[in-house]
Amino acid sequence: MVRGARLALVVLCLSRLAAADTNDLVMSRLATRIIDEGRVIGVVGQNLEFRALASQLGVVLAPRLLTPADTLGFGGFQFAVDGSSTVIDDVQSYWRALVSSPDPLGTQGKPHGRGVLRTLGFFARKGLWFPLPSFELGAGVVHVTDSAIWAAQVYGKLGLHEGYHDLPIPSVAIRGAVSRMISQRELDLTVVSFDATISKHFGIGGTWRLDPFLGYGLLLIIPRSDVIEATPDVDPLMPGEENDAINNFVFKDQAAITRHRLFVGAKLQYSIVQLTIEAQYALAGSSVDTQPGATGPCMPGSMTTSCNATDIAAAQGTVSVSAGIDF
């Protein structure tokens, strides 16, 4: 009976590993194990790496822009599909959390991925007159390819000045948006963005329209940890390992991570068909999480969680393309 239960557990674990995609996350890797006589007696979550991973992943899942300042108009709709490629600093040890990392311990100095995470998104947008004139709402989902990671997104955009296309005056809009990661068991990530955009409309040959745009955005990335199984390689049914569950841990709640991004793009439309191309640049992270009673800054391989974690995430670039219909 016991042998059969163990066999079932092994089969279940192997099936879960086989089902894992290359860009899925193993959060337990971002922890230092304390070992005594060959047995794990404690685990210390690495707050420094947790913050940096959340920062870079937050940029990957940040709310999409891909629209000029002009709204769709109170009768307008848009349905679009977009694809994005975002650079990640895959040589940093915190990206060993990727399932596909060839260096899961982060000790060999190998790159942990392909240096880019790609996403596919599906969005619907609607222009409204209420609650304010020149208002637009949008919602959609984003999927990180080769993973089980999805994010639900919603935004509201207010056109402060639009129209007057025959005058040399740009359109101006502000926008607030939220992206919420779903389908992940150990990591809870919310990204809030505030953006300001300017754009100018140009007619081409009476049939085409071109709307180049540029702007600035502030990202607030809020990472939260669920319970993490610290030793997934340990069988709790083995003699002597019955108390393995006490090593499970949770990363401490951290202050919101701030990232700044600049973006530039253009929307080209013929009849109801539109194509939008956009490039973003997110500046390197620098925000600090200050923990009550902390004794100093978090360091790589820290043996305490009572430390202040600085966001060490490098700058990131993103290129996005959107295609759809406006009507």
Secondary structure, DSSP 8 states (H G I E B T S, - for coil): -HHHHHHHHHHHHHHHHHH--TT-B-GGGSEEEEEETTEEEEEEE-HHHHHHHHHHHHHHTS----S-SS---TT-EEEEEEEEEEE--TTSGGGGGBTT-S-TTS-S----S-SEEEEEEEEEEEEE-SSSSSEEEEEEEEEETTSS-EEEEEEEEEEEE---TTTT--EEEEEEEEEEEES-SSEEEEEEEEEEEEE--EEETTTEEEEEEEEEEEEEEEEEE--B-S-TTS-TTSTT-TTGGGG-B-------EEEEEEEEEEEEEETTEEEEEEEEEE-----EE--TT--SB--TT-S-S-SBEE-----EEEEEEEEEEE-
